[in-house]
Amino acid sequence: MIDKKRKLGKKIHELQVGDSYTTSHIIEDRDLLLYLGLTNDANPLYIQHDYASQTPYNRPIVPSVMLFGMVSSIVSMHLPGPGSHIVQHEMRFNKPVYHSSEVKFTSEIIAIDLEEHHVTLSVIGFNVEGEEVINGKLLVCPAYKPESITASSLENFF
C-alpha cells in the first residue's frame, strides 16, 4: 500500500454547499461478527437472540458505533474522500437497526469554512421502511493539497 499512489479526495476549494453522496449498505452477520471480534464487544443485545427477544427491541440490533463507522467510511472514501478527517461529530440513532437490514445513507455539505479548513456535513440514514435511523452532523477537515516532492527538493536550482 505504501508504494501505490492513491488519489486524494476533493480539496476544500473543489467542494460546494449542496454536494452530496448517497449509498446503501446491507448489514450482514459476517460484518457484525467482524466488528464485534475487532472491538471485543460481547454485548448480548448485539448477538444473543434469546436475550434480545426479552427486550423492547425483540431481536439483536446493530451497534450504533458500527453504523457510525459506515458514516466515517463515506467521509473517508467518497465525500470529501481520501485524505479527509472527521474532527467532530454529533449523531442521533433514532431507531434500532436490525441484523440483515439495509440502511440508505446520505451525506451533504451544508457549510464550508475556508479559514478553518473545515466543512460541515449533514448525515441521515433510513431503513427500508423509510424510517430515519440515524441523523447527525460532522465537522470534517478535507484533504490538503500535497506539496510536490520535486518542488522542494529542487528549490536550490531555481
N, C-alpha and C positions, 0 to 999 in steps of 0.2 A: 504494500500500500504506500510505502514511503516514496518509492521511485516512480509511482504513477502520478501524472499531473491530473488534478481534479479541477473541474470547472467550479468557480465560486458562484454563489447566488447573486441576486441583484444588489448593487451598491445603493446607498441611500438616495443618490441623485437620479437613479433609474426607477424609483418607486413613486407611486401616486396614491393619494387617498382614493379609496374605492377599489384598488387592486384586490382580488380575492382568489381563493383556491378552495375547491370542494373535492372531497374524496369520501369513499365509503370503506368501511372495514368490518369484516365479519370476525367476531372473536371466537376462535376455535379453542377446544380444550387443550390442544398442544401449546397454544400461545399462553394460556393461563398457567399450565404446568411449568413452562419455561420461566415465566415471570416469577411464580411462587418459588421455584427452585433457586433462581438467581438471588432473590431477596430473602430467602429463608423464612418466608411468611407462611405460617401454618394456620391462619385464621380459619376456624371451621365454617364460618359464614361463606367463605370463598370456595370450599372444596367438599364439604360434607353435606350430602343431600338430606340425611336423617336429621342433622341439627338444623339446617336452613329451613326445612319443612315446618319446624316448630316456631319460626319467627314470622313477623309480618311480611317478609319477603317471599315466603313459601318455597323458595328454592335458592341454590347458590347464586351469588352475584359476582360481578367483575369488580376487582379492587379499583377504587377511584384513582389511585396513583397510576395504575396501568392505563386508564383512559387518558390521564394527563400525559403519559409517555407517548401516546399516539398523537396528541396535540403537539408535543415537543418535536416529534418526528416531522410533522407538517412544516414547522418553522425551519428545522434543520435541512430539510430536503427540498422544499418547494417555495414557501413564501416567508421570508425573503430568500431562503435557500442556504446552501452550504456556506459556512463561514459565519453564520448568524449565531447569536447567543441570547437566550432569554434572561433578562436581568430582574424581572419582577413579574409575578402572576397573581391573579385573583380568579378563582374558579368556584363555581357552584354546581353541585351534582344534584339535579332536581329530582330525578327518578333513578331507580336502580337499573343497571344493565345486566341482563342475564347471559349465561353461557350460550354460545352459538347464536347470539344476537348480531344484527347488523346495525352499525351506527354510521350516520352520514354527518361528516364534519365540514363546516365551512368557516374559513378564517378570512377576515377582511381588514385591510389597513384603514383605520379611522382617524389617525393623526400622524404627522411627521414633524419631528423636532431636529432640524438640521444642526443647530448649535450643540445639542447634547448627543447627536448621532444616534437617535432612538426613533423607532416607530412604535405606535400603539396599534395592536390588532385586537379585534373582537373575535371571539370563538363561540360557535354554537354547534351543538350536536343533537340530532334527532334519531329516535329509533324508527323501526319500520311502521309503527302505528302513527307516526307523526308527532309523538310526544317529545318535548325538549328534555334531554337527559343531562346535558352539560352546557354551561353558559359562563363566559368569562372574558377577561381582558389580559393581554400580555404586553409588557414593555420589552421590546426586542432591539438589540444592537445588530444592525445588518452587517454584512461582510465589509471589511475595509479593502480598498484597492491596494494590492500588494505593491511594494516598491520593486522596481526592476533590479535584478541582481547585477546585470551588466552596467546599469546606470551608476550604481555606487562603486562597483569595482573598477570602472574605467574613468572615474571622475578626475583623476590626475592627468589624463591625456587630453583634456579639452582646453 
